């Protein structure tokens, strides 16, 4: 999704990354000010996700902010899989 967003940021009404890998090098290579309007980006991280580190996601979010994207980041903390599912459902209902 990072590469598609980088190739044509105006093509998207909004973008959501769920425990996504934000390729910071790709984002940092974007020129400033090429978008007609800031593309809203939602980055969701499972607080206990061991595949994508929170630090990595934070770096990507910072890089998107620096390039003019309107980024919201949410960390979903949970005690277990069932609780995680409940939190994700509640969060997505609020976003909708």
C-alpha positions in Angstrom: 0.0 0.0 0.0 2.9 2.4 0.7 4.1 2.1 -2.9 0.6 2.6 -4.4 0.2 5.7 -2.2 3.6 7.0 -3.2 2.9 6.5 -6.9 -0.3 8.4 -7.0 -1.4 9.9 -3.7 -4.3 11.8 -5.2 -5.9 8.6 -6.4 -7.0 7.6 -3.0 -9.9 9.1 -1.0 -8.2 7.7 2.2 -5.8 4.9 3.1 -5.8 2.5 6.1 -2.8 0.5 7.2 -3.7 -2.3 9.7 -0.4 -3.5 11.3 1.1 -2.3 8.1 4.7 -1.9 7.1 5.2 1.7 6.1 8.2 1.8 3.8 9.9 4.9 5.2 12.4 5.1 2.3 9.6 5.3 -0.2 7.7 7.9 1.8 10.8 10.1 2.3 11.5 10.0 -1.4 8.2 11.7 -2.1 8.5 15.4 -3.1 6.6 17.8 -0.9 3.5 19.6 -2.0 2.4 17.4 -5.0 -1.1 16.6 -3.6 -4.2 18.6 -4.4 -5.4 17.9 -0.8 -4.0 15.9 2.1 -4.8 12.3 1.8 -6.2 11.0 5.1 -4.3 8.0 6.4 -5.3 5.8 9.3 -2.5 3.6 10.8 -3.7 0.9 13.2 -1.2 -1.1 15.2 -2.0 -4.1 17.4 -0.1 -3.2 20.5 1.1 -6.7 20.9 1.9 -7.3 17.3 5.3 -9.0 17.1 5.5 -8.8 13.3 5.5 -5.0 12.9 7.1 -3.0 15.6 5.4 0.1 17.0 8.6 2.0 16.5 8.7 1.1 12.8 5.1 2.3 12.4 5.8 5.5 14.3 8.7 6.3 11.9 6.4 5.7 8.9 3.7 7.9 10.4 6.2 10.7 11.0 7.5 10.4 7.4 3.9 10.7 6.1 3.3 13.7 8.3 6.5 15.4 7.0 5.2 14.9 3.4 1.8 16.6 4.2 -0.4 13.6 4.7 -3.2 13.8 7.3 -2.3 10.8 9.5 -4.1 9.4 12.5 -2.5 6.6 14.4 -4.2 4.2 16.8 -2.7 1.5 19.0 -5.1 -1.3 19.9 -4.0 -2.7 23.3 -5.6 -6.0 24.4 -5.4 -8.9 26.8 -6.1 -11.6 24.3 -7.5 -12.5 21.0 -11.2 -12.2 21.9 -10.6 -8.9 23.6 -8.6 -7.7 20.5 -11.5 -8.6 18.3 -13.9 -6.7 20.5 -11.7 -3.6 20.5 -11.2 -3.8 16.7 -14.9 -4.1 16.1 -15.7 -1.2 18.4 -13.0 0.9 16.8 -14.1 0.2 13.2 -17.7 1.1 14.2 -16.5 4.5 15.5 -14.5 5.1 12.2 -17.5 4.2 10.1 
